[in-house]
Amino acid sequence: MNKILFNDEIVDRDLVVDIEDRGYQFGDGIYEVIGVYDGKPLMMKEHLIRLERSAKELQLNLPLPAGEMEEKLEKLAAANELKEGIIYLQVSRGTSPRWHEFPPDDTPPVTIGYTREEERMSDMEDQGANAVLTEDIRWLRCDIKTLNLLPNVLAKQKAVKHDAVEAIMHRGETVTEASASNVFIVKNGALYTHPADNYILNGITRQKIIELCEKLGLDVHEETYTVDALLDADEVFVSATKSDIIPILKVDDHVIGKGKPGEITKSIIGEFRKLYS
Ligand code: PDD
């Protein structure tokens, strides 16, 4: 049977979530998704540092320090013989009678980690895909990776309905990010992406791309840009764990650039692939 991490133990996956788990009732918890390539987790440390930050912002206690968590997750991936896929890790504020305020201080958090096999999305990375636009209706702390994902769920469903891979969100005129990924545009050889403030999740893939662009001698501006600038871009791509970098060919009915993956996007994809091959 597939194994899971439950608090600090690796156990069989026949566990039932308590009906008064605060993650289940309030979305009161945080999570991370870590990509595994050829048996190796990618940028696990960075994900766990972000988990620690999310926990701090929500005054939530983590059950284990990042170093120990990393060891447990590596053991879990090995126990499940995971070659290609993801590790999902979630920490809720624990189980307690349902009242909105925090439970008593001695309530232990509930941690669940599991693995899932997933193929690499190399074809989509090579060929690109379409996106739709949608208003960003989320709260003002999108920098915290919380379990509250309803606006993201609705946005992604809109994308799926229109045969698109992503829904790119905007607050008024300003593009923020997509339902489950960050957005980059390329204009006249330079890249633009929303600054890492409270309006977006500072993607681990996003941060790595910015680092790789420096290596490639590409200018990256962490600046806001408008919906018009997005539609008028030479290239657009989205970035997230495991789907990595997907070139966007069309946004709603607007063809982006030449309607095929751009040269700059392709060079970044090439550099990113070196991280795991
Ligand atoms: N989502 N922005 C949002 C809203 C996201 O949900 C994600 C990732 C990202 C990209 O972050 P990263 O590069 O660290 O994966 C940006 C994950 C994959 C998910 O919820 O499944």
Residues whose N, C-alpha, C, O or C-beta is under 5 A from the ligand:
A	BS01	PDD	V33 E177 A178 S179 A180 S181 N182 L201 N202 G203 I204 T205 R206 S239 A240 T241
